[in-house]
Amino acid sequence: MMSSANPQPSIWRKHRFLLLRRLSQLLVLLTFVAGPITGYQILNGNLSASQLFDSIPLSDPLLTLQVLLSGHLPEFSLLLGALIIGGFYTLFGGRSFCSWVCPVSLITDAAAWLRRKLHLPRLPVLPRYLKYALLALVLLLPPLTGLLVWEWVNPVPLVYRELLFGTGSSLWLLVAIFLLDTFISERAWCGHLCPTGALYRLLGKASPLRLAAKQPQSCDLCMACFTVCPEPQVLKPVLRGHEMKLTATDCTLCGRCIDVCNQNVFSFHSRLQLSPATTYSINSQPQTDTSPDRDPSRMEKHL
């Protein structure tokens, strides 16, 4: 039941960040495709290493680290490109790469959507330290082998290769990720295993950009945000009233919690605008909404 003070939101209001993310992912892909088709090259290369307008190098920080650890001195452009990309995601949220650029999220989002449609349980959950263990393994293999072993199976460039060239040779890995996320463990790849995402998480620790519950008193505990969030564990401190801002760097800044919240509880903010000592309790807020939708048992059931 929806409060009369909150009319039915428009399609754009309910899905604006989802649509903007899909547009962002599509534009990144099109900038790579546009050159061979139109003759005007915006981005030349792929997400591992590219050049913007044939002058500004951009490169994957994880790829560059592997090259350095393999004992090879990378070209200056690769180092500069890694610094540019690393600096960008340090400023704008490390895991914003995962939700706004990475094409693999199209596969994992589709799997999450199918899980919800099939009403599959959220368990079993893989240990979250696995992604850091895999990141350590990815960085350990180059000095031991002299090879960039991870790049042979890195699904991020593989997705681009399949989309742009349709080779079909890597489809098995992408299908495996989809099946893993759908039938084995929710958000297994992006949330628990991906070493690229793990590195961006570390970069995001210094980011000033955060999602925050700036209007906690409006929360009706419908748990819609918790249902659609790709990393729902980051919402627990907020929903339990321990934090106002989402401090966990697992947050991908996808904005879906903003999309689905009819009470406008969440919004983007600079961490500098939020006092680190600020706490609140949704349960202790004045109960101005007495509708049946405000049921604390829902939160306890999910959390």
Disulfide bonds with the S-S distance in Angstrom:
none
